[in-house]
Amino acid sequence: MHGFINLIKEKGISSNAALQKAKKQLNIKKAGHLGTLDPMAEGVLVLGINRGTKFSSYFLESDKVYRAEITLGIATDTDDAMGQVILENTSSWTKDAAMNALNSFIGKSMQVAPHYSALKHKGKPLYKYAREGTPILKPPREVNIFSIENVSFKDNVCICDIHCSKGTYIRAIARDLGKKLDVGGHLSGLKRLEQGIFNINDAQNIDDLTLDSIIPIEEGFPKLDRITLNPEQTKFFLNGVKFPYKEKQNSLYKIFSNDKIFLGLGEIDESNLKLTRLV
């Protein structure tokens, strides 16, 4: 009953609505989503279940892969299909120019967040300022686009798969692609294909969820090596006491007791093991 669910969020509902429906389906009291999706978006929505919610930060920091549908020639005030049209441009553009513009996003760059976003200014989300008619322009933030692949064009629509770092706004890429081509653009469709280790090929629809859908916490960290502690070390670990451990290199580890019970995550630093997250 503690762990993660790899859920497929459908278009047209909020991430919170999907979460509440999943909780009702499984009769679970405590759960949270580990990285929101806009209502118009679909795809992978990772849920933390019960004590799995304590590990949310490790997944919020993870890379993501999206399939983006970008409509060129039309710009909106929200940079996606949910907003009001603010520009229509029938100027022509070429696939070569669009490919060159897309490739220019690859790597590290500074990105300006959309006016309609959940980023906060003086404790208030930007989208609230925008709705009140006083949009706030936040300073650009560094993002990293690792790859843009599977690019296709049809009429004025570009579809591509974008592998990006946390904090990247795909809407902003759609907006900036339109600007680079001098025709305007907006995000007309979005599907999250991956978040960290979670892939859409393994995700489930809400109506198909059972308690067996819950992935145990320790299985959410397949790339981490494990350490098994003796009873005395286990007592130190559970009490948050740092203790010498020279058998492993500096890194993050999955920690188990000698009777194979998963205790949490620990970090070795300068030959000492310390608790980072307890189950």
N, C-alpha and C positions, 0 to 999 in steps of 0.2 A: 504493500500500500504506500510505499515511499519511492519516488523516482520521477520519471519523465514520460510524457506521452508525445509522440510524433504525430501531430494532428494536421489534417488538410482543412484549412479554412476556406470556406466558399466565398464567392463574390457577394457583395451586397450587405454583409453583416460586419459589425465591428469585431475586433479581436476579443473585447470583453464579452460580447454576446456569445461568441463561439466558446469562450471559456466557461461561461455560466451554463450553457447547454451541455457541455462535456461533464461538468460537475454534477448536473442533475441526472445525466445518463448513468453515471457510475456511483451516484449517491456519495459523493466526496465533499467534505466540508472545506478543506483548505487546499487551494490551488492557485497558481498564477501563471500568466504567459511570460515567456522569456524572450521578449522582443516583439513589439506590436507590428501589425500589418494594417494599412489603411482599409476602410470598408470596400473600396473598389478593387483591392488586391486579393489574390488567392494564393494557396500553396501552403508551405510548411509553417506551422505555428507550434513551437515547442512549449509544452505545458510542464510546469513543475508541480508535482503532486505531494502533498503533505510535507515531509522533511526535505523533499527534493527542491522546494522553493528556496532553501538556504544556500543552494549552489547556483542561484540564478546568475550571479555576476560572471561566472566562468563562461556562460553561453552568450550573455549580452556582449561580451568582448570578442566573440568569434567572427570569422569571415562569413560572408554570405554570397550566394549565387542567385541571380534573378534572371528571368526571361522578361525582357521589356518590349513593349509595343509603343513606338514613338510615332505620333502623327505630326508631320511637318506641314507648314503653311498655316497653322492655327495655333495661337498662343492663348493661354487662359490665366486668370489672376491667381490660381492655385497651382499652376504648372502641371495639372492633371485634368482628367475628363470630368471631375466633380465641380470644376469652377466655371466662371463666366468667361466667355470669349472676349478677349481684349484686342485681338489682332487677327486678321485674315489676309493672307498674302498668296497670290497666285503666281508669283515669280518662280521660274524653273530652277532646278538644281540637278546635279548629276550624281550618279551612284559613286563615281570616283571621288568627287568632292565630299560626299557624305562619309565614305570610308576613311578618307584622310582626316576628316574632322573627328570621327569616332576614335581612330587610332591616337589622336592627340590627347585623349583623356587618359590613356594608359600610363600608369606610373603614379607617383605622388604629385598632388596638386592642391591648391587652395580652392575650396568650394564654398559658395555663398548659399546658405540654407534658404528654402522657400519662405515667403512671408507667412504662408499658412503652414506652420509646423509646430511641433510640441516643445521646441526649444523655448527656454524661459528668459524673460527680461524683467528684472526686478520682481522675480517670483511669479510672473504671469506669463502663460504660454503666448507665443507670437501670434497664433491664429486668432486669439481674442482681440489683440490690438488691430489685426487686419480686418476683422469683422466690424470693429468700431470705426473703421475708416482712418486709422492712424497706424499704418504698417511700420514695423521696426526692422531696420537693416542691421543684422548681426555681423560682426567681423567674420571674414572667411575662416574656415577650419580646414586643417590638412586631412585629406582622404587619400586612399591608395586604391587605384583600379588595377588589379592584377592581370586581368585579361578581358577582352571583348571578342566573343566567338559566335559561330553559327549565325552570321549576319545575312539577312535576306531583305529584299525590297519588293514592294508591290504598290503601284500607284504612289501615293504620298505617305506610305507607311513603312517604317523600318522596324524589323524585329531582330533582336540580338540577345545573347546571354552575357551577363555582366557579373564577373567575380570581383568582389570589392571588400574593403575593410569595413569595420563597424563605423557607424555614423555617416555613411554615404547616403545621400538622397538621390535615388534614381530619377525622381522628378526634376531635380536640378540638372542632371545630365541631359534629359530630354529638352529642357528649357535652353541650356547652353548649346546643344547641338543646333537647335533652331536659330540661335543667335549667330553661331559660326557660319551658317549657310545663308544668313541674312533673310530668312523667311519666317522665322518664328517656329515654335514647336511645343508640344506638350505630351505628357505620358498618358496614353490612351488605354493601356493594359499592363498588368504586372502580375507575375507569378513567381513566388519564392521557391526555388528548386532545392536549395541547401542552406542549412545553418549549422556551421560546425560539422559534427559527425552525422547530423540528421539530414536524410535525403528524402525527396518526395516519393521515390520508388518504394520506400518502406513506410510511408505515412498512411494513416487511416482516416476515413470519413467519420464524422461524429456518430452517426447511427450504427456504425460497426464496432464501436469501442466496447471492450469488456475490461474487467480487472486484469486480464492477461495482457492487455495493451500497455500496462505500466512497465517501463524499462527500469530495472533496479539502478539505484544511484551509481554504484560502482561501475556498471556497464556503460554509463555515460562518459567514461574517461578511458577509452580503450588504448590510448597512446601512452598512458602513464604506467610506469612499472609499479609493482607492489612490494610492500615491506610487511613482514610478519613480526610482531613484537612478542616478547615473553611477558609473563604476568606483571613483573615489576615495571617494565617499560610501558606496558599498557596503562598502568595506574598513573605514571608520570604524564603520558600523552593525554589521557582523559581529563586530567587536572590542569592542562595547559602548561606543564612544566617542561622546559627545554632540557634535553639531556644528550650526552655524547653518542654519536652514531657514525662510525668511520667506515662502515662496509659499503656505502654508496656515495656517488658523486653528488655535488650540489644540484638539486633539482626538486620538482614537485612529485609526490608519490601518493599512491593509494595505500592506506594504512589498515592492516588487519590484526586482530588479536590472534593468539596461538590456537584458538578454537574456531578460526576462520570467519569470525564476525567482522564485517566492514565497519571501521570506526570513523573514517573521514579522510581528509586530505592533510598531508604533512609536508613540510619543506625542510630539506637539509641545507644548512648554510654553515660553512666553516666547520664541518664535521660535527654539527649539532643538529638534532631533529627537533622541530617545533611544530605545534599544531597550527594549521591555517583554517580548517573548516571541520567542525564536528557534526556528525550525523544527528 
